[in-house]
Amino acid sequence: MATDLGKYWGVGTAEKDNGLIILLCKPCQKIGIATGFGTELILTDQICKNVIDQTIIPEFKNGKFYDGIKNGVAELIEKWK
């Protein structure tokens, strides 16, 4: 679903397939990161899972949803450079 949403929104560039979407459903208590194939070369599924588990989720458990997303995005950007 996140990949389809990213394509629909035009996230990333088609020729590089370098999009990234963080999809969050607060009522469902689910979060995921979907990457294009170009992005996945650097931000692997394991790296994205670690960011969710070690950075985003701990902040969410403290009720700090904005901080969880902000810190998670900052960490992804740092790793993506």
N, C-alpha and C positions, 0 to 999 in steps of 0.2 A: 504494500500500500504506500509506504513512504517513497519508494522508488518511482511509482506512478505519479505521486503528488509532485515530486521533484521535477519530473519530466513535464508535467502540466504547467508548473510554475516557471519552468525554464531555468532551474537552478544549475549553475555551472555552465560550461560551454560544451556544446554537442560534440565538436571535433576532438576535444580532450577528455570528455566524459569525466569531468572533475568536480561534480557536485557533491554536496553533503547536506543531509537533512537530519535534524534531531526532532523526533516525533514523540510527543508527550501526551498521555491521557491520564489526567489527575484522578478522575473518578474510577478508572480501571486500575490505577496504580501501575502503569506500564510506561516504559521509556525505551526508545531504540534509536540507533544511529544508522542511517543508510548512506552508503557512499557509492559514487560512480566507480567504474573500473579504473579510471585514471587516478582517482583519489585513493582507492584501496591499495595501490602500490606503496603508499607511504602510511596511510592510516588503516592498518589491517583490522580485521574483525576483532582480534585479540586486544589491540590498542584501544579500540573504541569501547570494548567491554570493560577494560580496566578503568577507563575514564568514567564510565557509568558507575561501576561498582565502588571505586575508590574516591571519586571526587564528587559526582552528582548526588548519588543516593545518600551518602552521609549527611549532606546539607539538607536534603529533603526530609530525612528522619528528624532533623532539628526544626522543621517547619520553615526553613530558609530556601524556598523554591527559586527565587531570583538569584541568590548567591550560588546555588547548585548549577543552574544553567550558565551563569556568567563565568564561573570558575571552570566549568567543563569546556565551554567554548574557548576560553583563554588557553587551556591546556592543549586542546586540539590544534589551535592555531600555532602554538609553540612547536608542537611535534611536526606540523605540516611544513614549516619553513625549510 
